[in-house]
């Protein structure tokens, strides 16, 4: 295995010449480290976590200006917050889905950060172009390391690209369905 970066690997496989693995979409949960009372969650703690996150990641300079949205207003502007969250931020008029949200009445839900595959790809490209450093999930998680909150990666979808294989997704899918190709994860056959 030849490692090219932290979030992108090229692997030699007996049947395929080359595969490129990468991060597709992901969700982070930001959990405050300090104790707080119920009222300070929505007034101080959640906004402070969001401000620290924005500052560390330079999210607005890379993806665009964030707009505040309430769950009740979101339906009128064609934007939906993650399920269960009542207040959040999104990039207005973006061609991708990115959100930062929290539930004002349920501090135990913490702050959620959601990057769609397109949002993550655009973030990585713009970050690399702006700062001349390649962005990947490991670097991103290191950037947001702070004493104010813990970060939990609650969802991470990976993507696999077959490079110069002459292989189509429909061919691969049909081959798996017919039993000519099998997918394994560890010792378990899927």
HELIX and SHEET records of a PDB file:
HELIX    1   1 UNK A   38  UNK A   40  1                                   3    
HELIX    2   2 UNK A   41  UNK A   45  3                                   5    
HELIX    3   3 UNK A   46  UNK A   57  1                                  12    
HELIX    4   4 UNK A   59  UNK A   63  1                                   5    
HELIX    5   5 UNK A   71  UNK A   74  1                                   4    
HELIX    6   6 UNK A  107  UNK A  109  5                                   3    
HELIX    7   7 UNK A  117  UNK A  131  1                                  15    
HELIX    8   8 UNK A  137  UNK A  143  1                                   7    
HELIX    9   9 UNK A  169  UNK A  178  1                                  10    
SHEET    1   A 7 UNK A   2  UNK A   3  0                                        
SHEET    2   A 7 UNK A   9  UNK A  11 -1                                        
SHEET    3   A 7 UNK A  19  UNK A  32 -1                                        
SHEET    4   A 7 UNK A 111  UNK A 115 -1                                        
SHEET    5   A 7 UNK A  98  UNK A 102 -1                                        
SHEET    6   A 7 UNK A  87  UNK A  91 -1                                        
SHEET    7   A 7 UNK A  66  UNK A  70 -1                                        
SHEET    1   B 4 UNK A   2  UNK A   3  0                                        
SHEET    2   B 4 UNK A   9  UNK A  11 -1                                        
SHEET    3   B 4 UNK A  19  UNK A  32 -1                                        
SHEET    4   B 4 UNK A 149  UNK A 162 -1                                        
SHEET    1   C 2 UNK A 184  UNK A 185  0                                        
SHEET    2   C 2 UNK A 188  UNK A 189 -1                                        
END                                                                             
